[in-house]
Amino acid sequence: MLKKSIFEQILSGEIDSEILYEDEDVFAIKDINPVAKIHILIIPKKKIKTLNDIKLNDSKLISHMVLVGKKLAKKLKIDKSGYRLIINTNSDAGQSVFHIHLHLIGGEKLKNI
């Protein structure tokens, strides 16, 4: 059996974490190493290792992740001041969990990149 990602363990209840949002396709949790006042991870329930592994039939799921990010930004009242949505891909980009996830970052002035 393949090893479960930390996100799959959270979703199954093996690891305790507060789920901030959940629907049939994705769930969201706080990042354990936040880089800003607000740092939430939006995670698909379907395990896809990296963006390089997405298929055409995943396009609806990826766009849904972005729309959930938008919804959470509005709920957290950072939609007007600004936020970032980021997906890191592979080690050089900082991906440490190989189960894609979208970072929602905001709540303060962010450095230009």
Rosetta constraint file for C-alpha pairs under 8 A:
AtomPair CA 4 CA 8 HARMONIC 5.75 0.50
AtomPair CA 4 CA 9 HARMONIC 6.39 0.50
AtomPair CA 5 CA 9 HARMONIC 6.37 0.50
AtomPair CA 5 CA 97 HARMONIC 7.10 0.50
AtomPair CA 5 CA 98 HARMONIC 7.29 0.50
AtomPair CA 5 CA 99 HARMONIC 6.72 0.50
AtomPair CA 6 CA 10 HARMONIC 6.20 0.50
AtomPair CA 6 CA 15 HARMONIC 7.73 0.50
AtomPair CA 6 CA 97 HARMONIC 7.52 0.50
AtomPair CA 7 CA 11 HARMONIC 6.16 0.50
AtomPair CA 7 CA 43 HARMONIC 7.54 0.50
AtomPair CA 7 CA 99 HARMONIC 7.52 0.50
AtomPair CA 8 CA 12 HARMONIC 6.11 0.50
AtomPair CA 8 CA 45 HARMONIC 7.48 0.50
AtomPair CA 9 CA 13 HARMONIC 6.15 0.50
AtomPair CA 9 CA 14 HARMONIC 5.00 0.50
AtomPair CA 9 CA 15 HARMONIC 5.54 0.50
AtomPair CA 10 CA 14 HARMONIC 5.89 0.50
AtomPair CA 10 CA 15 HARMONIC 4.69 0.50
AtomPair CA 10 CA 16 HARMONIC 6.10 0.50
AtomPair CA 10 CA 17 HARMONIC 6.26 0.50
AtomPair CA 11 CA 15 HARMONIC 7.96 0.50
AtomPair CA 11 CA 45 HARMONIC 7.92 0.50
AtomPair CA 17 CA 29 HARMONIC 7.24 0.50
AtomPair CA 18 CA 29 HARMONIC 6.31 0.50
AtomPair CA 18 CA 30 HARMONIC 7.70 0.50
AtomPair CA 19 CA 27 HARMONIC 6.78 0.50
AtomPair CA 19 CA 28 HARMONIC 5.78 0.50
AtomPair CA 19 CA 29 HARMONIC 5.05 0.50
AtomPair CA 19 CA 30 HARMONIC 7.99 0.50
AtomPair CA 20 CA 27 HARMONIC 7.44 0.50
AtomPair CA 20 CA 28 HARMONIC 5.41 0.50
AtomPair CA 20 CA 29 HARMONIC 5.44 0.50
AtomPair CA 20 CA 30 HARMONIC 7.59 0.50
AtomPair CA 21 CA 27 HARMONIC 5.31 0.50
AtomPair CA 21 CA 28 HARMONIC 4.98 0.50
AtomPair CA 21 CA 29 HARMONIC 7.31 0.50
AtomPair CA 22 CA 26 HARMONIC 5.84 0.50
AtomPair CA 22 CA 27 HARMONIC 4.12 0.50
AtomPair CA 22 CA 28 HARMONIC 6.44 0.50
AtomPair CA 23 CA 27 HARMONIC 6.40 0.50
AtomPair CA 24 CA 45 HARMONIC 7.93 0.50
AtomPair CA 25 CA 44 HARMONIC 5.86 0.50
AtomPair CA 25 CA 45 HARMONIC 5.58 0.50
AtomPair CA 25 CA 46 HARMONIC 7.38 0.50
AtomPair CA 25 CA 61 HARMONIC 7.24 0.50
AtomPair CA 26 CA 42 HARMONIC 6.74 0.50
AtomPair CA 26 CA 43 HARMONIC 5.38 0.50
AtomPair CA 26 CA 44 HARMONIC 4.22 0.50
AtomPair CA 26 CA 45 HARMONIC 5.23 0.50
AtomPair CA 26 CA 65 HARMONIC 7.09 0.50
AtomPair CA 27 CA 42 HARMONIC 5.84 0.50
AtomPair CA 27 CA 43 HARMONIC 5.41 0.50
AtomPair CA 27 CA 44 HARMONIC 6.54 0.50
AtomPair CA 27 CA 45 HARMONIC 7.09 0.50
AtomPair CA 28 CA 40 HARMONIC 6.58 0.50
AtomPair CA 28 CA 41 HARMONIC 5.37 0.50
AtomPair CA 28 CA 42 HARMONIC 4.41 0.50
AtomPair CA 28 CA 43 HARMONIC 6.00 0.50
AtomPair CA 29 CA 40 HARMONIC 5.63 0.50
AtomPair CA 29 CA 41 HARMONIC 5.40 0.50
AtomPair CA 29 CA 42 HARMONIC 6.88 0.50
AtomPair CA 30 CA 34 HARMONIC 7.86 0.50
AtomPair CA 30 CA 39 HARMONIC 6.07 0.50
AtomPair CA 30 CA 40 HARMONIC 4.43 0.50
AtomPair CA 30 CA 41 HARMONIC 6.08 0.50
AtomPair CA 31 CA 39 HARMONIC 5.67 0.50
AtomPair CA 31 CA 40 HARMONIC 5.37 0.50
AtomPair CA 31 CA 41 HARMONIC 5.98 0.50
AtomPair CA 34 CA 38 HARMONIC 7.29 0.50
AtomPair CA 34 CA 39 HARMONIC 5.34 0.50
AtomPair CA 35 CA 39 HARMONIC 6.65 0.50
AtomPair CA 35 CA 105 HARMONIC 7.59 0.50
AtomPair CA 36 CA 105 HARMONIC 6.27 0.50
AtomPair CA 36 CA 106 HARMONIC 6.07 0.50
AtomPair CA 36 CA 107 HARMONIC 6.82 0.50
AtomPair CA 36 CA 108 HARMONIC 6.77 0.50
AtomPair CA 36 CA 110 HARMONIC 7.81 0.50
AtomPair CA 37 CA 105 HARMONIC 7.83 0.50
AtomPair CA 37 CA 106 HARMONIC 6.48 0.50
AtomPair CA 37 CA 107 HARMONIC 5.27 0.50
AtomPair CA 37 CA 108 HARMONIC 6.42 0.50
AtomPair CA 38 CA 104 HARMONIC 7.44 0.50
AtomPair CA 38 CA 105 HARMONIC 5.53 0.50
AtomPair CA 38 CA 106 HARMONIC 5.13 0.50
AtomPair CA 38 CA 107 HARMONIC 5.30 0.50
AtomPair CA 39 CA 103 HARMONIC 6.65 0.50
AtomPair CA 39 CA 104 HARMONIC 5.53 0.50
AtomPair CA 39 CA 105 HARMONIC 4.58 0.50
AtomPair CA 39 CA 106 HARMONIC 6.73 0.50
AtomPair CA 40 CA 103 HARMONIC 5.77 0.50
AtomPair CA 40 CA 104 HARMONIC 5.05 0.50
AtomPair CA 40 CA 105 HARMONIC 6.66 0.50
AtomPair CA 41 CA 101 HARMONIC 6.11 0.50
AtomPair CA 41 CA 102 HARMONIC 5.52 0.50
AtomPair CA 41 CA 103 HARMONIC 4.76 0.50
AtomPair CA 41 CA 104 HARMONIC 6.23 0.50
AtomPair CA 42 CA 65 HARMONIC 6.46 0.50
AtomPair CA 42 CA 68 HARMONIC 7.59 0.50
AtomPair CA 42 CA 69 HARMONIC 7.04 0.50
AtomPair CA 42 CA 101 HARMONIC 5.53 0.50
AtomPair CA 42 CA 102 HARMONIC 4.95 0.50
AtomPair CA 42 CA 103 HARMONIC 6.44 0.50
AtomPair CA 42 CA 104 HARMONIC 7.43 0.50
AtomPair CA 43 CA 65 HARMONIC 7.49 0.50
AtomPair CA 43 CA 99 HARMONIC 7.97 0.50
AtomPair CA 43 CA 100 HARMONIC 6.75 0.50
AtomPair CA 43 CA 101 HARMONIC 4.60 0.50
AtomPair CA 43 CA 102 HARMONIC 6.48 0.50
AtomPair CA 44 CA 61 HARMONIC 7.45 0.50
AtomPair CA 44 CA 65 HARMONIC 7.35 0.50
AtomPair CA 44 CA 100 HARMONIC 7.31 0.50
AtomPair CA 44 CA 101 HARMONIC 6.88 0.50
AtomPair CA 47 CA 99 HARMONIC 5.54 0.50
AtomPair CA 47 CA 100 HARMONIC 7.26 0.50
AtomPair CA 48 CA 53 HARMONIC 6.33 0.50
AtomPair CA 48 CA 54 HARMONIC 6.69 0.50
AtomPair CA 48 CA 98 HARMONIC 7.70 0.50
AtomPair CA 48 CA 99 HARMONIC 5.31 0.50
AtomPair CA 48 CA 100 HARMONIC 5.79 0.50
AtomPair CA 49 CA 53 HARMONIC 6.32 0.50
AtomPair CA 49 CA 98 HARMONIC 4.66 0.50
AtomPair CA 49 CA 99 HARMONIC 4.36 0.50
AtomPair CA 49 CA 100 HARMONIC 5.70 0.50
AtomPair CA 50 CA 54 HARMONIC 7.18 0.50
AtomPair CA 50 CA 89 HARMONIC 5.74 0.50
AtomPair CA 50 CA 90 HARMONIC 6.82 0.50
AtomPair CA 50 CA 98 HARMONIC 6.24 0.50
AtomPair CA 50 CA 99 HARMONIC 6.39 0.50
AtomPair CA 50 CA 100 HARMONIC 5.34 0.50
AtomPair CA 51 CA 87 HARMONIC 7.93 0.50
AtomPair CA 51 CA 89 HARMONIC 6.12 0.50
AtomPair CA 51 CA 100 HARMONIC 6.79 0.50
AtomPair CA 52 CA 89 HARMONIC 7.63 0.50
AtomPair CA 54 CA 58 HARMONIC 5.97 0.50
AtomPair CA 54 CA 59 HARMONIC 7.84 0.50
AtomPair CA 55 CA 59 HARMONIC 7.21 0.50
AtomPair CA 58 CA 62 HARMONIC 6.29 0.50
AtomPair CA 59 CA 63 HARMONIC 6.19 0.50
AtomPair CA 60 CA 64 HARMONIC 6.02 0.50
AtomPair CA 61 CA 65 HARMONIC 6.29 0.50
AtomPair CA 62 CA 66 HARMONIC 6.63 0.50
AtomPair CA 63 CA 67 HARMONIC 6.31 0.50
AtomPair CA 64 CA 68 HARMONIC 6.12 0.50
AtomPair CA 65 CA 69 HARMONIC 6.23 0.50
AtomPair CA 65 CA 102 HARMONIC 7.07 0.50
AtomPair CA 66 CA 70 HARMONIC 6.31 0.50
AtomPair CA 66 CA 85 HARMONIC 7.50 0.50
AtomPair CA 66 CA 102 HARMONIC 7.74 0.50
AtomPair CA 67 CA 71 HARMONIC 6.19 0.50
AtomPair CA 68 CA 72 HARMONIC 6.10 0.50
AtomPair CA 69 CA 73 HARMONIC 6.07 0.50
AtomPair CA 69 CA 85 HARMONIC 7.17 0.50
AtomPair CA 69 CA 102 HARMONIC 7.93 0.50
AtomPair CA 69 CA 104 HARMONIC 6.22 0.50
AtomPair CA 70 CA 74 HARMONIC 6.33 0.50
AtomPair CA 70 CA 79 HARMONIC 7.31 0.50
AtomPair CA 71 CA 75 HARMONIC 6.24 0.50
AtomPair CA 72 CA 76 HARMONIC 5.99 0.50
AtomPair CA 73 CA 77 HARMONIC 6.05 0.50
AtomPair CA 73 CA 78 HARMONIC 5.21 0.50
AtomPair CA 73 CA 79 HARMONIC 5.02 0.50
AtomPair CA 73 CA 83 HARMONIC 7.28 0.50
AtomPair CA 73 CA 104 HARMONIC 7.65 0.50
AtomPair CA 74 CA 78 HARMONIC 6.03 0.50
AtomPair CA 74 CA 79 HARMONIC 4.84 0.50
AtomPair CA 74 CA 80 HARMONIC 7.91 0.50
AtomPair CA 78 CA 82 HARMONIC 5.64 0.50
AtomPair CA 78 CA 83 HARMONIC 6.48 0.50
AtomPair CA 78 CA 106 HARMONIC 6.63 0.50
AtomPair CA 78 CA 107 HARMONIC 5.99 0.50
AtomPair CA 79 CA 83 HARMONIC 6.76 0.50
AtomPair CA 81 CA 107 HARMONIC 7.83 0.50
AtomPair CA 82 CA 106 HARMONIC 6.55 0.50
AtomPair CA 82 CA 107 HARMONIC 7.76 0.50
AtomPair CA 83 CA 104 HARMONIC 6.87 0.50
AtomPair CA 83 CA 105 HARMONIC 5.51 0.50
AtomPair CA 83 CA 106 HARMONIC 4.46 0.50
AtomPair CA 83 CA 107 HARMONIC 7.32 0.50
AtomPair CA 84 CA 103 HARMONIC 7.51 0.50
AtomPair CA 84 CA 104 HARMONIC 5.71 0.50
AtomPair CA 84 CA 105 HARMONIC 5.10 0.50
AtomPair CA 84 CA 106 HARMONIC 6.47 0.50
AtomPair CA 85 CA 102 HARMONIC 6.29 0.50
AtomPair CA 85 CA 103 HARMONIC 5.39 0.50
AtomPair CA 85 CA 104 HARMONIC 4.87 0.50
AtomPair CA 85 CA 105 HARMONIC 6.58 0.50
AtomPair CA 86 CA 102 HARMONIC 5.53 0.50
AtomPair CA 86 CA 103 HARMONIC 5.01 0.50
AtomPair CA 86 CA 104 HARMONIC 6.89 0.50
AtomPair CA 87 CA 100 HARMONIC 7.20 0.50
AtomPair CA 87 CA 101 HARMONIC 6.19 0.50
AtomPair CA 87 CA 102 HARMONIC 4.95 0.50
AtomPair CA 87 CA 103 HARMONIC 6.35 0.50
AtomPair CA 88 CA 93 HARMONIC 5.35 0.50
AtomPair CA 88 CA 94 HARMONIC 5.96 0.50
AtomPair CA 88 CA 95 HARMONIC 5.14 0.50
AtomPair CA 88 CA 100 HARMONIC 7.95 0.50
AtomPair CA 88 CA 101 HARMONIC 7.98 0.50
AtomPair CA 89 CA 93 HARMONIC 5.65 0.50
AtomPair CA 89 CA 94 HARMONIC 7.19 0.50
AtomPair CA 89 CA 95 HARMONIC 5.60 0.50
AtomPair CA 89 CA 100 HARMONIC 7.97 0.50
AtomPair CA 90 CA 94 HARMONIC 6.61 0.50
AtomPair CA 90 CA 95 HARMONIC 5.02 0.50
AtomPair CA 90 CA 96 HARMONIC 7.61 0.50
AtomPair CA 90 CA 98 HARMONIC 7.77 0.50
AtomPair CA 91 CA 95 HARMONIC 5.08 0.50
AtomPair CA 91 CA 96 HARMONIC 6.58 0.50
AtomPair CA 106 CA 110 HARMONIC 7.13 0.50
